Amino acid sequence: MYLRVLLAVFLISTMALAQGSLPYPKDGTTIYVVRPGDTLWKVSDRFFGNPLFWPRLWDLNQQIDNPSRIYPGDVLSLKIQPPADMPVVKIEPKSQKISFKDIEPPPPVFYYSRGGSEGFISPGRWKHLGTILTSEPPKILLGTGDIVFTNVGSENGVSVGDKFTIFRTSKPVMHPITGKRAGFKVSVQGVLEIIEVLGKRKSTAVIISSFKEITRGARIRPHEPFVKEVTMRKGIERVDGFIIETKNNTELSGSGDVVYLDVGEKHSIVPGNTFSIYTLPRKSYDPDAGKQVTIPGTLIGKLVVLEVENGSSTGIITESSRQVQIGNIVSLDI
């Protein structure tokens, strides 16, 4: 009986797909405003009862350049609206056969809820515009909702409502293999908003979001919008590199942890690229050959790139079969 029900649902879905246009959307809704987490796949499933209608929904909304990139606030039309001054001619659509393999789902999208907090490796010290001087009341550790005073003001062109990224720059990061300086680790700690300009180089602000504990002396610079979603894509040609540092200053990492690589934009790396993670090759003695032989590295995990700098990139480990460590090899998936 259960199989018959499944078969019936499948047949109904197939019949709907065979029509030449979208069915009338559920609840009579003709305009939809995109919400966080929405995709054309999900919207099609919600309003038309089948996610496989997403290509026709995309075709109906010509303003969408990339079906994998719709954003909260975007307006989608769910039904063709004929011009009021033109007669409507009804044409009986011809049936056509459509197989499931003819309709591909959108490329997978990786969503990182703490987008903007991942940090990165900068070739030099990240430039700042000002500094958090103190707070009201005075506190050692600061977080969301705290009132602070900064040394930016009218002289810097600052106005009420301006937002600034709060960050700190670490000591130099040394490459685990070459021993050379790879850059400086930038830790993004939060965002503040100016609520009062007190002078040429003085203002009051409120911390509107914090990713970790913030202290006096943290640097600030004009806030840039950050991305929480990246479309996962394969690389064009093989690129190999190394994990050179971790966000949390730990030697061992696993799924969900942020790491930094020594390959970036100049190596044609883009956000959404995926890498395979391998252990370093090692030597082992072969008694039959009477010599040392090389054992190749073992695949131990995967990561996806979130942010890219010229010579480095920030990634998050999506899966791992064992602990990942600084110095592990990464190879771009192509």
Summary of the structure (lengths in Angstrom):
residues: 334
radius of gyration: 26.3
end to end distance: 44.7
largest distance: 89.8
contacts: 949
relative contact order: 0.13
helix: 14%
strand: 38%
